[in-house]
Amino acid sequence: MLDVSLLIHLGAALYIAAFLVRDELWLRVLVLAGSGFYILYYFLFPAEPLWDAIITSLILVLANLIVLAQIILERTTLRLSGEEKQLFDAFETLAPGQFRHVAKLAQWKTATDPDGTVMTREAEPSRALFYVFKGVISVDKSGRQFRLPEGNFVGEIAYVLGRDTTATTVAPEGVRYVEWSADALRKLSKKKPNLGNAITALLTRDLAKKLSTSYRPNSAMPANSETEKLLADA
């Protein structure tokens, strides 16, 4: 016959293991398992169940479950929409939990103007950061034009450096893009410095990707080296 008193020892062992691990997710799981053994002990070992101890343990279990659910949400893409999951793939420097904060500020838009929707204007302050989600936009830098495909940020240099944009970007009708208020993003980054650093690293990577990719310019464009220079200022 199983010695019921072993339950208390198993529960204690799991508690000790919980305090030895550094990963908070496993800490919570081990504490929950240990609490489960304690509850079984309080229910089975005495002549009558120790209801006060059981209720107290259940309250601790509930508190741990709430925090565990928050940790899981921070580490997974659960509850993100299909488009948000696709967008998250572009935010490779952010954890899922960090991305959720950014996603809350995102405005999903589709260009509806037949003449094109202006995203940024050359030599004007940029009050937003954009991501081209689907389609191709046009970029005009000092009278020279080229196209920028989906999967790229727009206005990232102006956002990071806080200066005027040096190119005009236009989204043709039907282009799907995401827009963030620059002020709202900066406020979020100031509130959560690690998130702010991750965003800066992401935008720096995006610029590096542009500089390392040879885009095919139209007939009015100069050589690729010049295109890369324009991209750096976009």
VEXDREN-2710 file (C-alpha; in Angstrom, 1 decimal):
% VEXDREN-2710
k/r/px/py/pz
1/MET/0.0/0.0/0.0
2/LEU/1.3/3.4/-0.9
3/ASP/2.5/5.4/2.1
4/VAL/0.4/8.6/1.8
5/SER/3.1/10.5/3.7
6/LEU/5.3/10.2/0.6
7/LEU/3.0/12.9/-1.0
8/ILE/4.4/15.6/1.3
9/HIS/7.9/14.6/0.5
10/LEU/7.2/14.6/-3.2
11/GLY/5.6/18.0/-2.9
12/ALA/8.6/19.3/-1.0
13/ALA/11.0/17.9/-3.6
14/LEU/9.2/19.6/-6.4
15/TYR/9.2/22.9/-4.4
16/ILE/13.0/22.6/-4.0
17/ALA/13.5/21.8/-7.7
18/ALA/11.4/24.9/-8.5
19/PHE/13.7/27.2/-6.6
20/LEU/16.7/25.7/-8.3
21/VAL/15.6/26.4/-11.9
22/ARG/16.1/29.8/-13.5
23/ASP/13.3/29.6/-16.1
24/GLU/10.2/31.1/-14.6
25/LEU/7.9/28.9/-16.7
26/TRP/9.4/25.7/-15.3
27/LEU/9.4/27.3/-11.8
28/ARG/5.7/27.8/-12.0
29/VAL/5.0/24.3/-13.4
30/LEU/7.0/22.7/-10.6
31/VAL/5.3/24.8/-7.9
32/LEU/1.9/23.8/-9.3
33/ALA/2.9/20.1/-9.3
34/GLY/4.2/20.4/-5.8
35/SER/1.1/22.1/-4.6
36/GLY/-0.9/19.3/-6.2
37/PHE/0.9/16.7/-4.0
38/TYR/0.4/18.9/-0.9
39/ILE/-3.4/19.1/-1.6
40/LEU/-3.6/15.4/-2.0
41/TYR/-1.8/14.9/1.3
42/TYR/-4.1/17.3/3.1
43/PHE/-7.1/15.5/1.7
44/LEU/-5.9/11.8/2.2
45/PHE/-3.6/11.7/5.2
46/PRO/-5.5/13.2/8.1
47/ALA/-8.6/11.5/9.6
48/GLU/-10.6/14.3/8.1
49/PRO/-9.4/16.6/5.2
50/LEU/-7.6/19.7/6.3
51/TRP/-9.9/22.1/4.4
52/ASP/-8.2/25.3/5.5
53/ALA/-4.9/24.1/4.2
54/ILE/-6.5/22.8/1.0
55/ILE/-8.3/26.1/0.3
56/THR/-5.1/28.0/1.0
57/SER/-3.2/25.8/-1.4
58/LEU/-5.9/26.1/-4.1
59/ILE/-5.6/29.9/-3.9
60/LEU/-1.9/29.6/-4.4
61/VAL/-2.5/27.3/-7.3
62/LEU/-4.9/29.8/-8.9
63/ALA/-2.4/32.6/-8.5
64/ASN/0.3/30.5/-10.1
65/LEU/-2.0/29.5/-13.0
66/ILE/-2.8/33.2/-13.7
67/VAL/0.9/34.0/-13.9
68/LEU/1.7/30.9/-15.9
69/ALA/-0.9/31.9/-18.5
70/GLN/0.7/35.3/-18.8
71/ILE/4.1/33.7/-19.3
72/ILE/2.7/31.4/-22.0
73/LEU/1.2/34.3/-23.8
74/GLU/4.5/36.2/-23.5
75/ARG/6.3/33.3/-25.2
76/THR/3.8/32.1/-27.8
77/THR/1.8/33.6/-30.7
78/LEU/-1.5/32.4/-29.2
79/ARG/-4.4/34.8/-29.8
80/LEU/-2.7/36.5/-32.7
81/SER/-4.6/36.8/-35.9
82/GLY/-3.3/35.3/-39.1
83/GLU/-2.0/38.6/-40.4
84/GLU/-0.4/39.4/-37.0
85/LYS/1.4/36.1/-37.1
86/GLN/2.8/36.9/-40.5
87/LEU/3.8/40.4/-39.3
88/PHE/5.5/38.8/-36.3
89/ASP/7.8/36.9/-38.6
90/ALA/9.2/40.3/-39.7
91/PHE/9.9/41.3/-36.0
92/GLU/12.7/38.8/-35.5
93/THR/14.3/40.7/-32.7
94/LEU/11.1/40.8/-30.6
95/ALA/9.7/38.1/-28.3
96/PRO/6.0/37.3/-28.8
97/GLY/5.1/39.2/-25.7
98/GLN/7.0/42.3/-26.8
99/PHE/5.4/42.0/-30.2
100/ARG/1.9/42.1/-28.7
101/HIS/2.6/45.5/-27.3
102/VAL/3.7/46.7/-30.7
103/ALA/0.7/45.0/-32.4
104/LYS/-1.7/46.9/-30.1
105/LEU/-0.4/50.2/-31.6
106/ALA/-0.5/49.0/-35.2
107/GLN/-3.0/50.4/-37.7
108/TRP/-3.7/48.0/-40.6
109/LYS/-4.5/49.9/-43.8
110/THR/-5.1/49.3/-47.5
111/ALA/-4.3/52.0/-50.0
112/THR/-7.5/53.1/-51.7
113/ASP/-6.5/56.2/-53.6
114/PRO/-6.3/55.4/-57.3
115/ASP/-3.5/58.0/-57.5
116/GLY/-1.6/56.3/-54.6
117/THR/-1.5/56.9/-50.9
118/VAL/1.4/59.1/-49.8
119/MET/3.2/57.5/-46.8
120/THR/6.2/59.9/-46.4
121/ARG/7.1/63.1/-48.1
122/GLU/10.7/64.2/-48.9
123/ALA/12.2/66.8/-46.5
124/GLU/9.2/66.7/-44.2
125/PRO/8.9/65.3/-40.6
126/SER/7.9/61.7/-40.4
127/ARG/5.3/61.1/-37.7
128/ALA/4.9/57.4/-38.5
129/LEU/6.7/54.2/-39.1
130/PHE/5.4/51.9/-41.9
131/TYR/5.7/48.3/-42.9
132/VAL/4.8/47.1/-46.5
133/PHE/2.8/44.0/-45.8
134/LYS/1.6/43.2/-49.3
135/GLY/2.4/44.8/-52.6
136/VAL/5.1/47.1/-53.9
137/ILE/5.4/50.8/-53.2
138/SER/7.2/53.6/-55.2
139/VAL/10.0/55.7/-53.8
140/ASP/11.1/59.0/-55.1
141/LYS/14.5/60.4/-53.9
142/SER/15.5/63.7/-55.3
143/GLY/13.6/63.0/-58.6
144/ARG/14.9/59.5/-59.0
145/GLN/12.4/56.6/-58.6
146/PHE/12.6/53.0/-57.7
147/ARG/10.2/50.4/-56.3
148/LEU/10.3/48.8/-52.8
149/PRO/8.6/45.4/-52.4
150/GLU/6.7/44.0/-49.5
151/GLY/8.6/42.9/-46.4
152/ASN/10.3/46.3/-45.8
153/PHE/9.9/49.1/-43.3
154/VAL/9.4/52.7/-44.5
155/GLY/10.6/55.7/-42.5
156/GLU/12.9/53.7/-40.2
157/ILE/15.8/56.0/-40.5
158/ALA/13.7/59.1/-39.7
159/TYR/12.2/57.2/-36.8
160/VAL/15.5/56.1/-35.3
161/LEU/17.3/59.4/-35.9
162/GLY/14.3/61.7/-35.4
163/ARG/15.0/63.7/-38.6
164/ASP/13.1/64.6/-41.7
165/THR/12.6/61.9/-44.3
166/THR/14.7/62.2/-47.5
167/ALA/12.3/60.4/-49.9
168/THR/8.7/60.4/-50.9
169/THR/7.0/57.0/-50.7
170/VAL/3.7/56.2/-52.3
171/ALA/1.5/53.1/-51.9
172/PRO/-0.4/52.3/-55.1
173/GLU/-4.1/51.3/-54.8
174/GLY/-4.5/47.9/-53.2
175/VAL/-1.2/47.8/-51.3
176/ARG/-1.6/46.5/-47.7
177/TYR/0.5/48.2/-45.1
178/VAL/0.9/48.7/-41.4
179/GLU/1.3/52.1/-39.7
180/TRP/2.5/53.0/-36.3
181/SER/2.5/56.5/-34.7
182/ALA/6.2/57.4/-34.1
183/ASP/5.3/59.2/-30.9
184/ALA/3.4/56.2/-29.6
185/LEU/6.2/53.8/-30.4
186/ARG/8.8/56.1/-28.7
187/LYS/6.6/56.3/-25.7
188/LEU/6.3/52.6/-25.5
189/SER/10.1/52.2/-26.0
190/LYS/10.8/54.6/-23.2
191/LYS/8.5/52.7/-20.9
192/LYS/10.0/49.3/-21.9
193/PRO/13.7/49.9/-22.7
194/ASN/14.4/46.3/-23.7
195/LEU/11.6/46.5/-26.3
196/GLY/12.9/49.9/-27.5
197/ASN/16.4/48.3/-28.0
198/ALA/14.8/45.4/-29.9
199/ILE/12.9/47.8/-32.2
200/THR/16.1/49.8/-32.9
201/ALA/18.0/46.6/-33.7
202/LEU/15.2/45.4/-36.0
203/LEU/15.1/48.6/-38.0
204/THR/18.9/48.6/-38.3
205/ARG/18.7/45.0/-39.7
206/ASP/16.1/46.2/-42.2
207/LEU/18.3/48.9/-43.4
208/ALA/21.2/46.5/-43.7
209/LYS/19.0/44.1/-45.7
210/LYS/18.1/46.9/-48.1
211/LEU/21.8/47.9/-48.6
212/SER/22.8/44.2/-49.2
213/THR/19.9/43.6/-51.7
214/SER/20.2/44.7/-55.4
215/TYR/16.8/46.1/-56.4
216/ARG/16.1/46.3/-60.1
217/PRO/15.5/50.0/-60.9
218/ASN/13.4/51.2/-63.7
219/SER/14.8/52.7/-66.8
220/ALA/15.1/56.2/-65.2
221/MET/17.3/54.9/-62.4
222/PRO/21.1/55.0/-62.0
223/ALA/23.3/52.0/-61.2
224/ASN/22.7/49.7/-58.2
225/SER/25.3/51.5/-56.0
226/GLU/23.3/54.7/-56.4
227/THR/20.1/52.8/-55.6
228/GLU/21.6/51.5/-52.4
229/LYS/22.5/55.0/-51.4
230/LEU/19.0/56.2/-52.0
231/LEU/17.6/53.3/-49.9
232/ALA/19.9/54.3/-47.1
233/ASP/18.2/57.7/-46.9
234/ALA/14.6/56.5/-47.5
END
